[in-house]
Amino acid sequence: MTFVFVLFAVLCAALAYNVVKPHFYHPKWMVFSFLFGWLGGELAIHLIAIEALLLALFILGDVVNGFWGFIGLAVIVASWVMLTYHYYSGYKMKAIMESIVAPHRDSDNVSIYKHLEESNWRRLLNPFQAFRDKEIDLIKDIHFHTVDDLNLKLDIRRPKNPIEKAPVLLQIHGGGWTYGYGSKNEQGVPLTVEMAKRGWVSVSISYRLSPKATFPEHIIDCKRALCWVKEHIAEYGGDPDFIVATGGSAGGHLSSLLSLSANEKSFQPGFEDLDTSVQGCVPFYGIYDLLDEQRLQNSVGLEIIMRKNIIKQTKAEAPELYRLMSPVTHITKNAPPFLVLHGDKDTLTSYAEAQYFVSKLSEVSAAPVAFAAVPGGQHAFDLFASLRCDFAIAGIAERIEQWHREFQGK
């Protein structure tokens, strides 16, 4: 049993080390590094509680004794210190988001984090409570388009007592553009719920997925959804004239591409004359240069996925298509306001590429552009409540409400 305990201690150390030092390069190992780093990092207090329970069982079984028992115990405690430090590094997001929001305040408002400070532990101990929030209405599976015998649907979250002409949040889910890795049902929930509680109408859309779908079909469907929202959202209390697009990972790519390619005819076959502009964009850990012309992506994993499932051609075979599908290609001075978020521990998408995208956008765009570097942030850090997620969401909510106030003041 001593061997089992030492093995348990090594496992605890490996999980903690992967959280603070994830693997970035091998296309297969980086996925495992992401999965365990994401869950272990954002659910660190839950992981420590489980490990403490197992440690208690070892102690009750009189296994933790002697030299190896002492070493194993020391390793476990050290791993808990690493996890605790990582988890509470989420507090750094408070200052980062405040630095983005504060310069645009009209007056000294109450702290945007007051509600977090009042209910912190209850929310963090039950990180998935936003999925069952009773303060809002959830209208599911509204049909917006049929293509290839597939009925595309969307969900709407709104206040229990909706107002007229409420600003609209358009959420595009991630998952590698691929079937089975993500959907509108579980992604973007903390932000869409938060905005619905603030009076917004939040719309989460679906789109055709690979390997059946091939670029540019994904973005065409997103544009179709946007057109449906512009035509019908007033029926649900929303304002079709103010829409902010958002999404994470593949959704970060698609929301950025949608926001920068307004009225791009090649993305609007059959509805070329419809307006597909939006008034803001908040992409999370997106992909911005599919051609990787700056050589900033960490792994060949993305290139493999593109070649096999998404574009189904190599970069050499279809460089112009790769370039067309890259948000960075569509940057103009007419871009809407952007707030880009990316974690510095992200193993699946490139933090450096996000920085490059923001620098190019800032050079050209006439609208405000901000970059929120997320300390300790792994891919998908915003899928459920944690310190990192909560402070990020509160800051985003305040900033896009500032965009709305500025839009109304024009």
LUMKE-467274 format. One line per field, with one value per residue (C-alpha): x, y negated, z; residue in one letter. Coordinates in steps of 0.25 Angstrom, whole numbers, always signed. Last residue first. Layout:
N
xx	X  ...
yy	Y  ...
zz	Z  ...
code	A  ...
END
This chain:
410
xx	-97  -101  -108  -95  -87  -97  -96  -81  -81  -90  -79  -69  -77  -81  -67  -61  -72  -69  -54  -55  -64  -56  -43  -49  -56  -70  -72  -68  -59  -45  -48  -33  -24  -23  -12  -12  -22  -17  -28  -26  -34  -38  -46  -51  -43  -37  -24  -12  -21  -25  -11  -7  -19  -16  -1  -5  -15  -4  +5  -6  -7  -18  -19  -9  -14  -6  -5  -20  -26  -37  -40  -49  -52  -60  -65  -56  -57  -42  -41  -36  -41  -29  -27  -40  -34  -44  -39  -25  -27  -35  -24  -14  -21  -12  +0  -8  -13  -27  -39  -43  -49  -46  -33  -24  -30  -29  -15  -11  -17  -9  +4  +7  +10  +5  +13  +19  +16  +9  +0  -9  -20  -17  -28  -30  -38  -36  -48  -54  -62  -68  -75  -86  -89  -90  -97  -106  -114  -111  -103  -113  -112  -98  -94  -79  -74  -82  -74  -85  -78  -65  -59  -70  -73  -58  -56  -69  -64  -50  -55  -65  -54  -48  -58  -70  -75  -83  -89  -102  -108  -118  -126  -130  -136  -149  -153  -160  -150  -140  -147  -140  -127  -126  -129  -118  -109  -112  -110  -96  -93  -98  -88  -77  -78  -80  -67  -60  -65  -76  -77  -64  -68  -80  -92  -96  -103  -106  -106  -115  -114  -124  -119  -126  -114  -118  -118  -104  -99  -106  -100  -86  -87  -93  -83  -82  -91  -104  -99  -90  -76  -67  -76  -77  -65  -62  -51  -61  -66  -79  -84  -91  -99  -101  -113  -116  -130  -140  -152  -151  -152  -158  -152  -139  -134  -127  -130  -126  -123  -126  -121  -129  -121  -126  -114  -118  -130  -130  -134  -141  -143  -137  -138  -145  -138  -144  -135  -135  -136  -121  -120  -107  -102  -101  -89  -78  -85  -74  -70  -84  -86  -72  -72  -86  -83  -70  -75  -87  -77  -69  -73  -69  -79  -78  -68  -73  -74  -66  -57  -43  -48  -53  -39  -31  -42  -42  -27  -28  -39  -33  -21  -31  -30  -16  -24  -26  -11  -6  -16  -11  +3  +1  -7  +4  +14  +5  +4  +19  +21  +11  +18  +32  +27  +20  +33  +41  +32  +17  +5  -1  -8  -22  -27  -16  -19  -33  -30  -21  -33  -42  -31  -29  -44  -44  -31  -38  -50  -42  -34  -47  -41  -27  -30  -41  -33  -19  -25  -32  -21  -10  -18  -20  -5  -1  -7  -2  +12  +15  +9  +10  +5  +14  +5  -7  +2  +11  -2  -7  +7  +9  -4  -1  +13  +6  -4  +8  +14  +1  +0  +15  +12  +0
yy	-236  -235  -222  -216  -221  -215  -201  -201  -204  -192  -184  -189  -186  -172  -169  -173  -164  -153  -154  -155  -142  -134  -136  -134  -122  -120  -111  -111  -123  -116  -109  -109  -111  -124  -126  -141  -145  -155  -165  -172  -185  -191  -204  -207  -214  -201  -201  -200  -194  -183  -179  -180  -172  -161  -160  -158  -148  -141  -141  -134  -123  -113  -99  -100  -113  -116  -131  -132  -140  -151  -161  -173  -179  -191  -190  -190  -201  -204  -191  -177  -166  -158  -157  -149  -138  -130  -138  -135  -120  -121  -129  -119  -107  -96  -100  -102  -88  -85  -79  -93  -87  -72  -67  -80  -89  -78  -76  -90  -92  -81  -86  -93  -106  -116  -129  -126  -140  -135  -125  -122  -121  -135  -139  -127  -130  -130  -137  -147  -159  -167  -180  -187  -177  -177  -166  -175  -167  -169  -157  -147  -136  -133  -142  -138  -141  -154  -160  -169  -171  -163  -168  -164  -151  -147  -151  -143  -131  -131  -133  -122  -113  -116  -124  -133  -147  -156  -169  -174  -187  -191  -178  -183  -171  -169  -155  -160  -170  -159  -155  -161  -165  -152  -144  -152  -148  -134  -134  -140  -129  -119  -125  -125  -110  -108  -115  -105  -90  -84  -68  -68  -77  -85  -93  -104  -106  -119  -125  -138  -147  -158  -168  -173  -171  -157  -154  -159  -150  -138  -140  -142  -130  -121  -123  -109  -97  -97  -104  -92  -87  -75  -65  -71  -79  -94  -92  -92  -106  -113  -126  -135  -147  -158  -167  -181  -182  -189  -187  -182  -167  -163  -150  -155  -148  -136  -131  -118  -116  -105  -100  -89  -80  -75  -81  -95  -99  -112  -119  -109  -113  -102  -107  -119  -121  -132  -138  -139  -124  -121  -107  -107  -118  -109  -101  -106  -101  -104  -116  -122  -120  -124  -138  -143  -157  -159  -155  -165  -176  -173  -185  -194  -205  -216  -228  -235  -234  -222  -219  -220  -210  -198  -193  -195  -189  -177  -175  -179  -168  -158  -157  -151  -138  -136  -130  -117  -117  -119  -109  -98  -101  -100  -87  -81  -84  -78  -65  -65  -66  -55  -46  -49  -46  -33  -29  -31  -24  -26  -29  -15  -14  -12  -24  -32  -26  -30  -44  -45  -41  -52  -62  -59  -61  -74  -79  -75  -84  -95  -94  -94  -105  -99  -84  -85  -93  -87  -73  -75  -85  -75  -64  -72  -76  -62  -59  -70  -71  -85  -93  -85  -92  -97  -103  -93  -82  -83  -81  -69  -63  -66  -59  -47  -46  -46  -35  -27  -29  -24  -12  -8  -9  +0
zz	-124  -109  -111  -117  -105  -95  -103  -103  -88  -87  -94  -84  -72  -76  -80  -67  -59  -69  -67  -51  -51  -61  -53  -40  -44  -50  -62  -77  -76  -75  -88  -92  -80  -72  -62  -64  -75  -84  -87  -100  -104  -117  -118  -132  -143  -146  -153  -143  -132  -141  -145  -130  -126  -136  -132  -117  -121  -129  -117  -108  -118  -118  -112  -100  -93  -81  -84  -86  -97  -97  -108  -106  -120  -124  -139  -151  -160  -161  -167  -162  -172  -173  -158  -157  -165  -174  -187  -184  -183  -195  -202  -198  -204  -208  -201  -188  -189  -194  -186  -181  -168  -166  -171  -174  -164  -153  -157  -157  -143  -137  -143  -130  -124  -134  -136  -149  -154  -167  -159  -171  -161  -155  -144  -136  -123  -109  -105  -115  -111  -123  -125  -132  -143  -158  -166  -175  -185  -200  -202  -197  -207  -204  -192  -188  -202  -202  -190  -184  -171  -171  -158  -148  -155  -155  -140  -136  -145  -139  -125  -127  -132  -118  -111  -115  -116  -125  -120  -126  -126  -137  -136  -122  -114  -107  -112  -125  -127  -129  -142  -154  -148  -141  -154  -161  -150  -151  -166  -164  -154  -165  -175  -165  -164  -178  -182  -179  -180  -173  -172  -164  -159  -153  -158  -149  -136  -129  -115  -114  -102  -100  -90  -77  -68  -64  -78  -79  -68  -73  -87  -80  -71  -82  -93  -96  -91  -100  -112  -116  -114  -118  -124  -138  -142  -143  -133  -122  -121  -119  -125  -115  -121  -110  -112  -106  -101  -110  -102  -88  -83  -70  -67  -74  -87  -91  -106  -112  -126  -137  -150  -157  -165  -178  -185  -180  -172  -165  -152  -144  -129  -120  -106  -100  -86  -77  -66  -51  -49  -53  -56  -65  -56  -44  -51  -42  -29  -19  -26  -26  -11  -8  -15  -12  -7  -13  -27  -25  -23  -35  -43  -32  -30  -41  -40  -52  -67  -68  -80  -74  -63  -72  -78  -65  -57  -66  -62  -48  -45  -54  -44  -35  -43  -37  -26  -34  -38  -24  -18  -28  -26  -10  -12  -20  -9  +1  -7  -9  +6  +9  -1  +5  +19  +15  +8  +20  +30  +31  +23  +21  +34  +27  +34  +27  +14  +15  +19  +7  -2  +5  +3  -12  -14  -6  -14  -27  -23  -19  -32  -41  -51  -50  -50  -60  -70  -67  -68  -82  -87  -84  -90  -103  -103  -102  -116  -124  -117  -114  -103  -90  -78  -67  -56  -58  -62  -49  -41  -48  -48  -33  -30  -38  -31  -18  -22  -27  -13  -7  -16  -13  +2  +0
code	K  G  Q  F  E  R  H  W  Q  E  I  R  E  A  I  G  A  I  A  F  D  C  R  L  S  A  F  L  D  F  A  H  Q  G  G  P  V  A  A  F  A  V  P  A  A  S  V  E  S  L  K  S  V  F  Y  Q  A  E  A  Y  S  T  L  T  D  K  D  G  H  L  V  L  F  P  P  A  N  K  T  I  H  T  V  P  S  M  L  R  Y  L  E  P  A  E  A  K  T  Q  K  I  I  N  K  R  M  I  I  E  L  G  V  S  N  Q  L  R  Q  E  D  L  L  D  Y  I  G  Y  F  P  V  C  G  Q  V  S  T  D  L  D  E  F  G  P  Q  F  S  K  E  N  A  S  L  S  L  L  S  S  L  H  G  G  A  S  G  G  T  A  V  I  F  D  P  D  G  G  Y  E  A  I  H  E  K  V  W  C  L  A  R  K  C  D  I  I  H  E  P  F  T  A  K  P  S  L  R  Y  S  I  S  V  S  V  W  G  R  K  A  M  E  V  T  L  P  V  G  Q  E  N  K  S  G  Y  G  Y  T  W  G  G  G  H  I  Q  L  L  V  P  A  K  E  I  P  N  K  P  R  R  I  D  L  K  L  N  L  D  D  V  T  H  F  H  I  D  K  I  L  D  I  E  K  D  R  F  A  Q  F  P  N  L  L  R  R  W  N  S  E  E  L  H  K  Y  I  S  V  N  D  S  D  R  H  P  A  V  I  S  E  M  I  A  K  M  K  Y  G  S  Y  Y  H  Y  T  L  M  V  W  S  A  V  I  V  A  L  G  I  F  G  W  F  G  N  V  V  D  G  L  I  F  L  A  L  L  L  A  E  I  A  I  L  H  I  A  L  E  G  G  L  W  G  F  L  F  S  F  V  M  W  K  P  H  Y  F  H  P  K  V  V  N  Y  A  L  A  A  C  L  V  A  F  L  V  F  V  F  T  M
END
